[in-house]
Structure formats: structure tokens, C-alpha cells
Amino acid sequence: MPVNIPNNKFTGGELKREQHIAGRTELLATPFSTFERNVRDQMNRTLGAGGFDAARDIAGIAVNRWPHGYAPEYNSLIDPDEGLPLATARERRGAIAIANADSGGGAYTDIAIDQAHRAVTELLSEVLV
Ligand SMILES: Cc1cc2nc3c(=O)[nH]c(=O)nc-3n(C[C@H](O)[C@H](O)[C@H](O)COP(=O)(O)OP(=O)(O)OC[C@H]3O[C@@H](n4cnc5c(N)ncnc54)[C@H](O)[C@@H]3O)c2cc1C
């Protein structure tokens, strides 16, 4: 049975973007041996009373070092209105227009659809005229 163990970094008191950087740094700097030890320890403590034994019952551990699973979102209270990386990243390059949720700054399907509409409209109005 596969078990998925995500990890969210909360350092407290810092801006969200700073917490993302701290989490990403820790994720990339942590050796596999630490992940393995922590997973075995956590699962033994959680499931041990029910008979689980990490040494016997874990067949393998894979660590996916994805620093995020969602498109990054911005906070209008603290992030600037202009100059955000997504504005640069979605600039059209010749006949290539950039869609996807990342280019809209939101981790939702409607954002991806809106950005796809924008990208196609850019091509229709600026390239395919
Ligand atoms: C666990 C989870 C739950 C979610 N729940 C919701 C929800 O309830 N409601 C909601 O609105 N949103 C939800 N989302 C977010 C939503 O799925 C994304 O915002 C949306 O799918 C983003 O669309 P996209 O087109 O930008 O990227 P994607 O859907 O990731 O599409 C990118 C595509 O590009 C392909 N690709 C990548 N590299 C290459 C390459 N080199 N060549 C060719 N193809 C490539 C990939 O295979 C993929 O098919 C969820 C996301 C996750 C991860």
C-alpha cells in the first residue's frame, strides 16, 4: 500500500515567500538518510500500537523533492501590483504565448483556463493577423 507523506514548512512570523524559500532550501539540503529515519520513526510512532513495524513492513521509500505542488499565489496585501516574476514569465516570445496556472498566479483550474484564453487571444490578435 503506497503512503504519501507531504510536508508543509511553517516557520512562523515570516512572509509566505520567505517561508517557501526556507522550505525549499531545507528540502533540497536534507539528506535521504534523514527522510528515511524520520519516516520510519513517524510511522512506528503512529502505527506501532496497531502492530506496524517499519523494519518489517516498509518495502521502500521514495523522496520527491518537489519544492511546491501548486502554482505560487500572491498576496495583494504585501506583494507589489507590478514587476512580479509571473508577468515576465508569461511574456509572449514571437509565436509562442505562455498559458498555465503559474502564469496567472493561482493554483486553480479556472486560472489556467483564463490564462489559456489570454494566450490564445494574444496569438490571434498579435501574431495570426
Ligand atoms: C492535488 C491537487 C488538487 C487540486 N485540486 C484542485 C481543485 O479542486 N480545483 C481547482 O480548480 N484546481 C485544483 N488543482 C489545481 C489545478 O489542477 C491546476 O491549477 C491546473 O491543473 C493547472 O493547469 P495547467 O494547464 O496550468 O497545468 P497542468 O494541468 O499541470 O498541465 C500541464 C501539462 O503539461 C504537460 N507537460 C509538462 N511538461 C511537458 C513537456 N515537456 N512536454 C509536453 N507536455 C508537458 C503535463 O503532463 C501536463 O499535462 C489541484 C492541483 C493538485 C496538484
The ligand as an SDF file (V2000), in Angstrom:
LIG
                    3D

 53 58  0  0  0  0  0  0  0  0999 V2000
   -3.6410   17.5550   -5.7240 C   0  0  0  0  0  0  0  0  0  0  0  0
   -4.2380   18.7260   -6.4740 C   0  0  0  0  0  0  0  0  0  0  0  0
   -5.5660   19.0690   -6.2750 C   0  0  0  0  0  0  0  0  0  0  0  0
   -6.1250   20.1360   -6.9650 C   0  0  0  0  0  0  0  0  0  0  0  0
   -7.4300   20.4580   -6.7570 N   0  0  0  0  0  0  0  0  0  0  0  0
   -7.9920   21.4690   -7.4710 C   0  0  0  0  0  0  0  0  0  0  0  0
   -9.3880   21.7830   -7.3160 C   0  0  0  0  0  0  0  0  0  0  0  0
  -10.1270   21.1510   -6.5400 O   0  0  0  0  0  0  0  0  0  0  0  0
   -9.9060   22.8190   -8.0210 N   0  0  0  0  0  0  0  0  0  0  0  0
   -9.1260   23.5510   -8.8910 C   0  0  0  0  0  0  0  0  0  0  0  0
   -9.6580   24.4670   -9.5460 O   0  0  0  0  0  0  0  0  0  0  0  0
   -7.8070   23.2780   -9.0540 N   0  0  0  0  0  0  0  0  0  0  0  0
   -7.2280   22.2480   -8.3670 C   0  0  0  0  0  0  0  0  0  0  0  0
   -5.9050   21.9660   -8.5220 N   0  0  0  0  0  0  0  0  0  0  0  0
   -5.0950   22.8170   -9.3770 C   0  0  0  0  0  0  0  0  0  0  0  0
   -5.3000   22.5170  -10.8570 C   0  0  0  0  0  0  0  0  0  0  0  0
   -5.1700   21.1180  -11.0720 O   0  0  0  0  0  0  0  0  0  0  0  0
   -4.2190   23.2720  -11.6090 C   0  0  0  0  0  0  0  0  0  0  0  0
   -4.2800   24.6340  -11.2890 O   0  0  0  0  0  0  0  0  0  0  0  0
   -4.3930   23.1230  -13.1160 C   0  0  0  0  0  0  0  0  0  0  0  0
   -4.4040   21.7690  -13.4940 O   0  0  0  0  0  0  0  0  0  0  0  0
   -3.2430   23.8170  -13.7930 C   0  0  0  0  0  0  0  0  0  0  0  0
   -3.4110   23.6590  -15.1780 O   0  0  0  0  0  0  0  0  0  0  0  0
   -2.1730   23.9120  -16.1080 P   0  0  0  0  0  0  0  0  0  0  0  0
   -2.6880   23.7540  -17.5090 O   0  0  0  0  0  0  0  0  0  0  0  0
   -1.5170   25.1890  -15.7430 O   0  0  0  0  0  0  0  0  0  0  0  0
   -1.1000   22.7720  -15.7490 O   0  0  0  0  0  0  0  0  0  0  0  0
   -1.2680   21.1880  -15.7570 P   0  0  0  0  0  0  0  0  0  0  0  0
   -2.6920   20.7610  -15.5430 O   0  0  0  0  0  0  0  0  0  0  0  0
   -0.2070   20.7120  -14.8260 O   0  0  0  0  0  0  0  0  0  0  0  0
   -0.9020   20.8010  -17.2690 O   0  0  0  0  0  0  0  0  0  0  0  0
    0.4220   20.8240  -17.7320 C   0  0  0  0  0  0  0  0  0  0  0  0
    0.5390   19.7110  -18.7610 C   0  0  0  0  0  0  0  0  0  0  0  0
    1.8030   19.8300  -19.4240 O   0  0  0  0  0  0  0  0  0  0  0  0
    2.3390   18.5420  -19.5730 C   0  0  0  0  0  0  0  0  0  0  0  0
    3.7880   18.7030  -19.7540 N   0  0  0  0  0  0  0  0  0  0  0  0
    4.7240   19.0380  -18.8320 C   0  0  0  0  0  0  0  0  0  0  0  0
    5.9330   19.0870  -19.3960 N   0  0  0  0  0  0  0  0  0  0  0  0
    5.7580   18.7760  -20.7020 C   0  0  0  0  0  0  0  0  0  0  0  0
    6.6420   18.6710  -21.7950 C   0  0  0  0  0  0  0  0  0  0  0  0
    7.9570   18.9000  -21.6790 N   0  0  0  0  0  0  0  0  0  0  0  0
    6.1360   18.3460  -22.9830 N   0  0  0  0  0  0  0  0  0  0  0  0
    4.8200   18.1270  -23.1560 C   0  0  0  0  0  0  0  0  0  0  0  0
    3.9200   18.2140  -22.1470 N   0  0  0  0  0  0  0  0  0  0  0  0
    4.3970   18.5380  -20.9290 C   0  0  0  0  0  0  0  0  0  0  0  0
    1.9490   17.8180  -18.3050 C   0  0  0  0  0  0  0  0  0  0  0  0
    1.9830   16.4240  -18.4910 O   0  0  0  0  0  0  0  0  0  0  0  0
    0.5130   18.3270  -18.1000 C   0  0  0  0  0  0  0  0  0  0  0  0
   -0.4360   17.5260  -18.7820 O   0  0  0  0  0  0  0  0  0  0  0  0
   -5.3240   20.8850   -7.8650 C   0  0  0  0  0  0  0  0  0  0  0  0
   -3.9850   20.5450   -8.0530 C   0  0  0  0  0  0  0  0  0  0  0  0
   -3.4490   19.4840   -7.3740 C   0  0  0  0  0  0  0  0  0  0  0  0
   -1.9860   19.1070   -7.6230 C   0  0  0  0  0  0  0  0  0  0  0  0
  1  2  1  0
  2  3  1  0
  2 52  2  0
  3  4  2  0
  4  5  1  0
  4 50  1  0
  5  6  2  0
  6  7  1  0
  6 13  1  0
  7  8  2  0
  7  9  1  0
  9 10  1  0
 10 11  2  0
 10 12  1  0
 12 13  2  0
 13 14  1  0
 14 15  1  0
 14 50  1  0
 15 16  1  0
 16 17  1  0
 16 18  1  0
 18 19  1  0
 18 20  1  0
 20 21  1  0
 20 22  1  0
 22 23  1  0
 23 24  1  0
 24 25  2  0
 24 26  1  0
 24 27  1  0
 27 28  1  0
 28 29  2  0
 28 30  1  0
 28 31  1  0
 31 32  1  0
 32 33  1  0
 33 34  1  0
 33 48  1  0
 34 35  1  0
 35 36  1  0
 35 46  1  0
 36 37  1  0
 36 45  1  0
 37 38  2  0
 38 39  1  0
 39 40  1  0
 39 45  2  0
 40 41  1  0
 40 42  2  0
 42 43  1  0
 43 44  2  0
 44 45  1  0
 46 47  1  0
 46 48  1  0
 48 49  1  0
 50 51  2  0
 51 52  1  0
 52 53  1  0
M  END
$$$$
